[in-house]
Amino acid sequence: MTEVDELQILRYKATEDETLYQKSIMEKVRVKMALKSYQQTLDEVKRQLASTERESIDVEALVKVEMDNMSKEIERSRGSLLNINFKKE
């Protein structure tokens, strides 16, 4: 194999790695947005609970459903994520 061939292979691998990295970042952003949406839903449930009778709504069931949804979302994304950590703001 010539140097030119080796360089082309390295370029291809670098491009492939960059694509995987970008896809992983986009997936992490998508997961963060989904988690934010779930948090907003939980906040809305809490707000509604403050204005209604506690006995009329099964809070534990609502929270369990949202937590299950969040777990499914994370599990679904697990295969698409690289080990990239974002700094907390």
Secondary structure, 3 states (H helix, E strand, C coil): CCHHHHHHHHHHHHHHHHHHHHHHHHHHHHHHHHHHHHHHHHHHHHHHHHCCCHHHCCHHHHHHHHHHHHHHHHHHHHHHCCCCCCCCC
